Amino acid sequence: MRHCRSLGKMPFDGKGGIGQMYKLFGDRMDDVIDELNEALAA
């Protein structure tokens, strides 16, 4: 699992952080983070 430091900071930590993201996306979590990064960088 690739760690995303931002998920441990506000406002993400108040919404469950990396643990909640893993609950929602499971094994696809790294793919989701990659897709988000690509979209935000475009």
ZAFI-201713 format. One line per 5 residues: number of its first residue (from 1); their letters; for each residue z, y, x of C-alpha. Coordinates in steps of 0.25 Angstrom, whole numbers, plus 5000, padded with zeros to 4 digits. Example, Ala and Ser with C-alpha at 12.3 -4.5 7.8 and 13.67 -1.06 7.14 Angstrom:
1	as	5031:4982:5049 | 5029:4996:5055
This chain:
1	mrhcr	5000:5000:5000 | 4996:5013:5006 | 5007:5024:5004 | 5004:5037:4999 | 5015:5047:5004
6	slgkm	5012:5057:4992 | 5017:5047:4982 | 5031:5048:4988 | 5032:5063:4986 | 5032:5072:4974
11	pfdgk	5027:5071:4963 | 5023:5057:4965 | 5037:5052:4969 | 5042:5057:4955 | 5032:5048:4948
16	ggigq	5035:5035:4956 | 5028:5037:4969 | 5021:5026:4976 | 5029:5015:4968 | 5023:5020:4955
21	myklf	5009:5021:4960 | 5010:5007:4964 | 5015:5003:4951 | 5003:5010:4944 | 4992:5006:4954
26	gdrmd	4997:4994:4961 | 4988:4988:4972 | 4978:4999:4969 | 4987:5010:4973 | 4980:5012:4987
31	dvide	4967:5013:4980 | 4972:5023:4970 | 4978:5032:4981 | 4964:5031:4989 | 4957:5035:4976
36	lneal	4966:5047:4974 | 4965:5051:4988 | 4949:5050:4987 | 4949:5058:4974 | 4959:5069:4979
41	aa	4951:5071:4992 | 4938:5072:4986
